[in-house]
């Protein structure tokens, strides 16, 4: 019904089943009396003679029989390529179907693994729960037994004291002078013995029972489980520090120490999570405080690291649960940056100077026979190699002072150091 195809001849599809147009001449839709024998190359469509004169004027054209080979060849090439793509698509579709089946099979297998894992995990958790409850019950019974024993001992001591007090009061109020004097020794001995018995003025145990859900509890039925019962409580007064040079540090060098948490009995704690606060303040410059890094190792130890920027004395305060630990606050002396040696690490001034008798050494030692330098066995470093600038006997040590211009200053420096 459109304008371009209004003159076209149309028919039902059912009528075309037995009416093949193959071999029959085709007529131009614009010129129904003219047969389509030409092909317009520019418009890429068949045309009749009238079309060539009218609508396709000046367009390159040729007979259909002359161009069919060229156009048919290109069409066959496109057909071949399309068929190849169809083969590829069919293979991909088969692979997709196979992969879909494989995914379903694998998902079922993984689902079985998940169910098996979950069943085992639940069983492990339930068994771990039963172990924790049994451990809790044993701990409760242990504490109750200790309390019952303490109670029984104190009740017996109280009963003995009450009996002794009642007897003594009755003796003093109702007894005669002679009776008091006769029994005085026995009664006094009994009361003295009762008074000398030591007893605890507090319950022998406390109610410190805690559950730590984040703590690793090892493996149960092959699965790693978490959660443990702990009746130990950290005691800040028992906590200690560990590390080299706890009271000294070097300027602009990273240093630190390790905090060890301990319970009331002095035993190491094996879990972290405590509130640890560390402050480091310059004693002479209160506004110069350092920001230390506190790392919870999760095993009852805390690594404290800091880098002092200025030399001097610093006050280090370490608090656990708001209370100072043992020895806190303590003092740290920050020394100037490591001073390198300016001299020679040698065994003897004479040897290192090539035999010069007038060679000096900062250590201040001399050799017999008029040698002004130090010798192998001089006082202070008998037979030890040392630095010629300051006399230090450790090769990796820090220099105590730089080189001096005269012998008296070297000797004085060495004497002061000693």
Secondary structure, 3 states (H helix, E strand, C coil): CCCCCCCCCCCCHHHHCCCCCCCCCCECCCCCCCECCEEECCCCEEECHHHHHCCCCCCCEEEHHHHHHHHHHHHHHHHHHHHHHHHHHHHHHHHHHHHHHHHHHHHHHHHHHHHHHHHHHHHHHHHHHHHHHHHHHHHHHHHHHHHHHHHHHHHHHHHHHHHHHHHHHHHHHHCCHHHHHHHHHHHHHHHHHHHHCCCCCCCCCCCCCEEEEEEEEEEECCEEEEEEEECCCECHHHCEEECCCCCEEECCCEEEEEEECEECCCCECCCCCCCEEEEEEECCCCCCEECCEEEECCCCEEEEEEECCCCEEEEEEEEECCEECCCCCEEEEEECCCCCCCCCEECCHHHHCCCCCCCCCCCCCCECCCECCCCCCCCCCCCCCEECCCCCCCCCCCCCCCCCCCHHHHHHHHHHHC
